[in-house]
Amino acid sequence: MAFIGVKDLTGEGIASTLLQFMSQFNLSLEKLRGHGYDGASSMSGRYEGVQAHISRLGPLVVYSHTSQATASISLSVNRVTFQ
């Protein structure tokens, strides 16, 4: 788990930061199968939220709304799970 500084708080900016972070650790979007965020429009917005940007780039990635105050992002790559 890591805390990542984000300068652009739009859905596109946060998605871009997330994708750059994944790239640094050789985590491929093609192997990502799920992502979940709270109800904030910058995260879950249908057209401009993070989930919309990620889903456009990775059509196999399933978005799930989470109602928890904190969300964890889990990536499963080649049978190794990062949380």
Phi, psi and omega in degrees: 000146181213153171259130184242128176289132181237126180266324181258110186271012174283165177303318180295318180294317179292318178299317180298316178297317179298316180294322177296318178298315178300319180298321180300331181253018179055038176264116187273135175297331180296337181259356178283131183242348180202150174207146182220143182220169177283189186276004179298136185298328179292338179264311189252005181305135186297325185251326185233006179281169178306315182299324179293316181294316180294317182295326177294322182279331181231086185297344178271356181277123182266128178268138177226124176291135177244137181263002180286152178292331176237142180240146174245141178257124180245134177240132178244117183231119177048049177068010175251129182253129177252130177227000000 
